[in-house]
């Protein structure tokens, strides 16, 4: 009697929640445009000092914001876009004057 073992290899999408499948792949410019659109459509955000960069599907947010709530809103909007392979935020909260 022969035994058959089935190997369950974890896929890269299981290790990385941002990893896009081939069917979800999108050009960087398209991802960036959607993030910018989402941020611009949020009436509670002033994104004049926010810079969004996308390289190989990886999103990088940079700039300064008024408070933690604004920071969270920006990060949430950008993470909801399909086709991203990773997400980094270098947003900092400005100190009140």
C-alpha positions as CSV (number, residue, x, y, z in Angstrom):
1,X,0.0,0.0,0.0
2,X,1.4,3.3,-1.1
3,X,0.9,6.5,0.9
4,X,0.3,9.8,-0.9
5,X,1.3,12.9,0.9
6,X,-0.1,16.2,-0.2
7,X,2.1,19.2,0.5
8,X,0.4,22.4,1.4
9,X,2.8,25.1,0.5
10,X,1.9,28.5,1.6
11,X,1.5,31.0,-1.1
12,X,3.1,34.4,-1.0
13,X,-0.4,35.9,-0.8
14,X,-0.9,34.1,2.5
15,X,2.4,35.5,3.9
16,X,1.7,39.0,2.6
17,X,-1.8,40.4,2.8
18,X,-0.9,43.1,0.2
19,X,0.4,40.7,-2.4
20,X,-1.7,41.0,-5.5
21,X,-2.5,38.1,-7.7
22,X,-1.8,38.3,-11.4
23,X,-5.4,39.1,-12.0
24,X,-5.2,42.0,-9.6
25,X,-2.0,43.5,-11.0
26,X,-2.4,47.2,-11.9
27,X,0.1,49.7,-13.3
28,X,1.7,52.0,-10.6
29,X,0.2,55.1,-12.2
30,X,-3.3,53.6,-12.0
31,X,-2.9,52.7,-8.3
32,X,-1.5,56.2,-7.5
33,X,-4.4,57.9,-9.4
34,X,-7.0,55.9,-7.5
35,X,-5.4,56.7,-4.1
36,X,-5.3,60.4,-5.0
37,X,-8.9,60.3,-6.1
38,X,-10.0,58.6,-2.9
39,X,-8.1,61.2,-0.8
40,X,-9.4,64.1,-2.8
41,X,-13.0,62.9,-2.4
42,X,-12.8,62.7,1.4
43,X,-14.2,66.1,2.6
44,X,-12.5,65.7,6.0
45,X,-9.0,65.6,4.5
46,X,-6.6,68.3,3.5
47,X,-4.0,66.5,1.5
48,X,-2.0,69.5,0.2
49,X,1.2,68.3,2.0
50,X,0.8,64.6,1.2
51,X,2.9,62.8,-1.3
52,X,1.9,59.4,-2.7
53,X,4.5,57.3,-4.5
54,X,3.9,53.8,-6.0
55,X,6.7,51.6,-7.2
56,X,6.1,48.0,-8.3
57,X,2.8,48.1,-6.6
58,X,4.2,49.3,-3.2
59,X,2.6,52.4,-1.9
60,X,4.6,55.0,0.0
61,X,2.9,57.9,1.8
62,X,5.0,60.9,2.9
63,X,4.2,64.3,4.4
64,X,2.8,65.8,7.6
65,X,-0.8,65.9,8.8
66,X,-2.8,67.7,11.5
67,X,-3.6,64.8,13.8
68,X,-3.7,61.0,14.2
69,X,-7.2,60.8,12.9
70,X,-6.2,62.3,9.6
71,X,-3.2,60.0,9.4
72,X,-5.4,57.0,9.9
73,X,-7.9,58.1,7.3
74,X,-5.2,58.6,4.7
75,X,-3.6,55.2,5.4
76,X,-7.0,53.5,5.4
77,X,-8.0,55.0,2.0
78,X,-4.6,54.0,0.4
79,X,-4.7,50.4,1.8
80,X,-8.2,49.8,0.3
81,X,-7.0,50.1,-3.3
82,X,-6.7,46.9,-5.1
83,X,-3.5,45.7,-6.8
84,X,-1.0,47.0,-4.2
85,X,1.9,44.7,-3.1
86,X,2.9,46.6,0.0
87,X,2.3,49.7,2.0
88,X,4.6,52.1,3.9
89,X,3.7,55.3,5.7
90,X,6.1,58.0,6.6
91,X,3.3,60.4,7.6
92,X,4.0,62.4,10.7
93,X,1.7,64.4,12.9
94,X,2.5,68.1,13.1
95,X,3.0,69.5,16.6
96,X,0.5,72.2,17.5
97,X,1.9,75.7,17.6
